[in-house]
Structures are given as C-alpha cells and as structure tokens.
Amino acid sequence: MTTYRRERPLLVFDGDCGFCRYWVRYWQQLTGRSVDYAPYQEVGHKFPQISQAQFARSIQYIGTDGNIASGAEASYLTLSHAPGKAFWLILYRVVPGFAWVTELLYAFIARHRIAAGRLSRVLWGKRLEPARFELLSNVFLRLMGLIYLAAFASFGVQILGLVGSHGILPAHEFLRDLSLRFGFSRFWYFPNVFWINDSDSALQAVCLLGAILSLLVALNIGQRFALIVLFPLYLSIFYIGQTFTTFQWDLFLIEAGFLAIFLAPGLPTVIWLFRWLLFRFIFLGGLVKILSGDTAWRNLTALSYHFETQPLPTPLAWYANRLPEAVKAFGTGATLVIELGVVFLIFMPRRLRFIGAWSIVLLQSCILLTGNYNFFNLLTLALCLTLFDDQALRAVLPRPLATRPWRAPAVRARWQRIIVPPLAVVLVLLSLLHMGLLLPSPMPRPLIAVMRAVEPLHIVNNYGPFATMTRSRPEIIVQGSNDGKHWKAYGWRYKPGNVMRAPSFNIPHQPRLDWQMWFAALSPTGPPLWFDNFIQRLLEGSSAVLALLGHNPFPKQPPKYVRALLYDYRFSSTATRSKTGQWWVRSFERVYYPETSLGDNGGTINEQMLLPGIRGFAP
C-alpha cells in the first residue's frame, strides 16, 4: 500500500455530490480540527495512487501514517475522531460480518446518491447538526423537579391517614412485621430511611424534605446533590406506602429519578437510557393489552367503556363518553398503533423520532384531559422531551426562553464518565431480562447476583399499565349510624358518590384512598384486608383517616356502627343531565361490608391485616 504522511488525517470526498457535502458538513462539526476535509476535485492530483474512478466511487481516508482506506471503513475511521463515535470502528473490526454488510450498504448508497441525499434531508432536515442537549437537559431536570414536588406533596398530605400511627396501615406495624419475618436482611430487601425512625413526625419530615429538594431541582440549585437524595427518599415512600404505593407510575418515577442523577449535557448515553425507558413503558403498555386476551382491545371497543369506568374521570370524560362509537373505535385503534408501532420511531432518525414523540404527546394529552392519573402523564410527557434536541427545542420555546443563556445542570465529571457506560450496559441488560427478551439458560451466576442486588432498588422495572378494560363501575358507599336504622353516608374527595357532583380535575395529585376504593370495589374476592382497618379507623374517629375523606357526617363523635354498600354507577344520559343536573345515575347492587362496630372488629389491627402491605415486596 502506498503511503502519504501528514499531520492530520484527511478525508477526500466528491465535491460535486450533494449527498457527500451534506454528511461531510456534519462530520466536520463532529470531529472539529481532528480531521481535514477536501474535495478530490481540488486535491486529487496530490494522490496519483488513487484513480479518478476511485475518488468518484467512494470517499478516501488518508491517515497520518499514510495508509489509505475507502468506503464504509473510511467513514468509521473518520468518526473514530469524534467523541463517543469510536464504537463504529470497533464494530467494523471486531464483529463478524459487520464490515461485509456495511460495505455492501455503502456501495448501494453510493450508486443512488441523489435519492440518498433527498432521503437524508427528509429524515434529518436540510442541514444536519450534531445533537446538543444543554438546553434540553436543563429544562428536563427542572420538569423532573416539579414532578418530584407533586409526588412528595401529594403523598405528604395523605401520609398520616394512610400509614401514620392512627392511619389505615400504620408504618410502625408494617416495619415491625418485616423485622420479625426477615431479620437483618430486611435492610437489604426493603431499603428505606424509616428504619431509622418511623414516627409520624419522621413520615412528614421525609415528605417535606422531598418537597424542598424537589423545588431546588426545579430551580437548578444544588441540583445534583438534591437528585441523589431524592432517589432514596421516594424509594422509602414507595416501601412505606405498602398497598397505597403499588402503582406502576411510582416505579416509573423511581427509575426516571435514578437516571436523572447521571444526566449531563456531555453524556448522550443517559439521553438514550431515558428514551429506552420511555419505549419500554409505552410498548409494554400496548403489548399487555394484546396479550391479556381482553376482547375490548381486539374489537376496538375499549374506549366505549374507558371514559365511564376509569378510576377518576375528569369532567371532559362525560363528553368523551358521548362521542360516536366510530370515533371511540378509531381512538382505541390509534392507541394500539402508537403503543405497538409508532413507538419504534424512538430509535429512528431525527425527524421520524420527532413524529413518534408528537404521537406519544398527543396520546398522553388525550388521557390527561379525560382522566386523573396524577403525575403519570406528566412524567411520560417529560420523557418525550428527550426525543428532541436543543435545536428542536429552541424552535418551539418562546423566544426569550430559547435565546436565554441557560446554565448547564452540571458539567460532565470524571466519575460520570467512568460510571455511566458500564451502568448503561447493566441497565439495558436487566431491562431485556425483565421484558423476557433475554433469558439465558442456565442464567449465569454473576447475572443472578446483579439482579438480586439491584431488585430492591427498583432501578429497572417491568411495565404494562391498563392491560384490561373494566366494563362496569361498582362504587363503594360507606355509611355510619348510631342506632342501626338511620344511616348517613361518608363522602369521598374525588371519586363518585353524590350523583349531582361533577367529576373534577385533580392532576397531579393522587388521592390514594380513592384509588384503592376503586380497586376494592372490583375485587372478586370481597373486601381487601386493609378495608377492615379502614372501617375500624372510622369507628375510632381517627382524624388522620377522616382527613382523607371529603365529608364526615359525624363531626362530633364517631358512629357506633359502620357498613358499606355497593352501587353500580353510570354516566347520566344527555337528557337526564339536562333535566335533573345529575352527572351520574346509580342502582343498588348489594351489601359490600356488613354492619359492624368496634366490639365486632376487635379494636386492634392484627398482623394478617398488614400482610398485603409486604406481599408484593417479598424477595
């Protein structure tokens, strides 16, 4: 091979080829001054060993050692001088068949340069620039701070009623039971700060501290430190909340919060991990709908039930429920298309990825407008932001915000450069195992050890929300009485009760008791065990639990008897609402929980009532 020595490598391309100029401009921005570029029409005469036909057929890379490479190899040698792009050359030289396939692909594209140039402009825009994430990282982390703030504040105002000393599932009893069952290993399997102190003051202090740190993240003050602390704090909330925090969006927030710790403008790997998380959440949500066997998804009738039977509909759900069946069938089909098909655009070139992002944004916005799903939709929308880049973000932000010199969240530190690459490999590998796409048999012991080590931290989770569609809306109405004859109903804060009361918007707040009441009404085995605790607290007149309700008909002293009835609720028709003002119509189904008093209930919360709180967490 003829050699030609120079100070920097040189890439020689066809200056008359628009496709070549398009990508060379991009590579120049990636490699900076590490590589020189020149059209062969200007410098070709300096390299007589390369014929004009060779120059016209493919790009030529002349290294500093004088060695010459062409085609796909020349491309990868050039990109090896760009930060984070050297892996292409490694694949070319190490992976069997990769070089052969990419050289064939290069030759095909070279023969169709005009079409390839047009396609490049369609997929990446008129002028492709290296993706930058300074502005995006700044905005995304501020949004994460606001979502964290909503989550901590929402749970904080309910924590005493749910898991306080006089709550439905007292944290102290729960942790004591874990101590008896798991001994010292409880610290490993159930990591949470409440092992230090589980008093009511400690419960409230953790929520308050979480809210303060969340606000600091939103304001970009001590952001990295705050994110590091927020992760174990919300993980503690997840464990201590027991049955009231066993929602997929709690796990979703834990995983996203963990990734946020490592996000920095110079680490596009973390951006891709966020994209991978978004893909898993959306795609698995669609996959479980099909695999569940629920005919409502297969025959496109899911939305015929959804608006009316979802846990906490908004006022707009009543109107959406009145839409023609054809429109609702189209919406159901569109949901499946986005979750099972369009979601793959996340991994496609820039403009196709943008189409995928806006499709997911549209879907989540429709869900958000018609249903109260706390911070779930907001977090999903925030993750959609990672599908864009600074250039795209500046195009949609108001000019004062787009042109403002944002302070980067944090420069890339040495510890991040060392930790992030292997961490990314581990997280992707574990997520593939969770999805069932990678199941080696037998599973290597090191892999088993890693899975066991990270499982309690929930930094990788399996998802699949809304797998089946409920076709009716049973609602529990709890009543109290002092004589066993005259009954008064307790009122919920957000779930249907009074048929005259309109549904409300309560995003991003999640009333956890209201949500669990929705699940309890659907339970085929009767009242869940925690329901006994709830009834007992009403009989005791627990102020913490009563604060979770919207109306207490016994403000002076608790009733002697409490019972629960089950009603079937439906949205009222247009004619009924116009005539009576009712948003709902209901019909009595059966007694859900028989009349009981403190004497009947025993007056204590027994260990069996606490088991549901740990059943989902046992190793």
Sequence and secondary structure as in RCSB ss.txt:
>XXXX:A:sequence
MTTYRRERPLLVFDGDCGFCRYWVRYWQQLTGRSVDYAPYQEVGHKFPQISQAQFARSIQYIGTDGNIASGAEAS
YLTLSHAPGKAFWLILYRVVPGFAWVTELLYAFIARHRIAAGRLSRVLWGKRLEPARFELLSNVFLRLMGLIYLA
AFASFGVQILGLVGSHGILPAHEFLRDLSLRFGFSRFWYFPNVFWINDSDSALQAVCLLGAILSLLVALNIGQRF
ALIVLFPLYLSIFYIGQTFTTFQWDLFLIEAGFLAIFLAPGLPTVIWLFRWLLFRFIFLGGLVKILSGDTAWRNL
TALSYHFETQPLPTPLAWYANRLPEAVKAFGTGATLVIELGVVFLIFMPRRLRFIGAWSIVLLQSCILLTGNYNF
FNLLTLALCLTLFDDQALRAVLPRPLATRPWRAPAVRARWQRIIVPPLAVVLVLLSLLHMGLLLPSPMPRPLIAV
MRAVEPLHIVNNYGPFATMTRSRPEIIVQGSNDGKHWKAYGWRYKPGNVMRAPSFNIPHQPRLDWQMWFAALSPT
GPPLWFDNFIQRLLEGSSAVLALLGHNPFPKQPPKYVRALLYDYRFSSTATRSKTGQWWVRSFERVYYPETSLGD
NGGTINEQMLLPGIRGFAP
>XXXX:A:secstr
      SS EEEE TT HHHHHHHHHHHHHHGGGSEEEEHHHHGGG TTS HHHHHHS EEE TTS EEEHHHHH
HHHHTTSTT THHHHHHHHSTTHHHHHHHHHHHHHHTHHHHHHHHHHHH SS      HHHHHHHHHHHHHHHHH
HHHHHHTTHHHHHSTTSSS HHHHHHHHHHHHGGGHHHHS  GGGT  SHHHHHHHHHHHHHHHHHHHTTSSHHH
HHHHHHHHHHHHHHHTGGGG  HHHHHHHHHHHHHTT  TT HHHHHHHHHHHHHHHHHHHHHHHHT  HHHHTT
 HHHHHHHHSSSB HHHHHHHTS HHHHHHHHHHHHHHHHTGGGGGGS HHHHHHHHHHHHHHHHHHHHHB  TT
HHHHHHHHHGGGS HHHHHHHS HHHHSS    S    HHHHHHHHHHHHHHHHHHHHHHTS   SS  HHHHHH
HHHHGGGTSS       S     EEEEEEEESSSSS EE B SSSS STTS     TT   HHHHHHHHHHH TT
SS HHHHHHHHHHHHT HHHHTTSSB S SSS  SEEEEEEEEEEE  HHHHHHH  SEEEEEEEEEEEEE HHH
H SS  HHHHTHHHHTT  
